[in-house]
Amino acid sequence: MRAPTMAPVMPGQASGRYVYRHPVVGELDLGFETLRLPDDPDQALIAHTVEEDSPSHTALRLLAGWAHETLPTG
């Protein structure tokens, strides 16, 4: 099985887009926003987004449903 690939996110880049190739659902076109803490620039929160009703949105919903069904609860 091929390893998933994605375009590199440049350090310090606050926002952008890249394509992630998932082995089950294929290409995911992802947007991202990077939020850094002013007192600790080594810490970052990266939020990924997809456009509503896009093929990437559908693929992520499929993965979320699959994870919900297969992961143990409690």
GIWO-V968357 format. One line per field, one symbol per residue. phi: phi as a letter, one per 20 degrees, with the letter a starting at -180 (. if undefined). psi: psi as a letter, one per 30 degrees, with the letter a starting at -180 (. if undefined). A space follows every 10 residues. Layout:
phi: ???
psi: ???
//
This chain:
phi: .fffcbffef gnfebrcbdd defddnfded ebcdddefeb ffebddddcc ffmegfffff fffffffffd efdm
psi: kkkkllkkkk kfkflallkk jkfefbkjjk llkkkkkffi ffkkkjkkll kkgleeeeee eeeeeeeeff kkl.
//
